[in-house]
Amino acid sequence: DAARGIGRVAAVIRGARYQGETAAACLTRLGAAGIAETYQRAQPYQRK
């Protein structure tokens, strides 16, 4: 569910931000691959 994934990404950003760092700077530091991995981990297992 997308809401779960977005919520998990938001929680990771809150936890990973350095004092005084903007969310945008944190996202840049974590990188697209890190954000994508976090989002995918929050998704329920789906059989193919």
Secondary structure in CASP SS format (residue, H / E / C, confidence):
PFRMAT SS
TARGET T0000
AUTHOR 0000-0000-0000
METHOD secondary structure of the structure
MODEL  1
D C 1.00
A H 1.00
A H 1.00
R H 1.00
G H 1.00
I H 1.00
G H 1.00
R H 1.00
V H 1.00
A H 1.00
A H 1.00
V H 1.00
I H 1.00
R H 1.00
G H 1.00
A H 1.00
R C 1.00
Y C 1.00
Q C 1.00
G C 1.00
E C 1.00
T C 1.00
A H 1.00
A H 1.00
A H 1.00
C H 1.00
L H 1.00
T H 1.00
R H 1.00
L H 1.00
G H 1.00
A H 1.00
A H 1.00
G H 1.00
I H 1.00
A H 1.00
E H 1.00
T H 1.00
Y H 1.00
Q H 1.00
R H 1.00
A H 1.00
Q C 1.00
P C 1.00
Y C 1.00
Q C 1.00
R C 1.00
K C 1.00
END
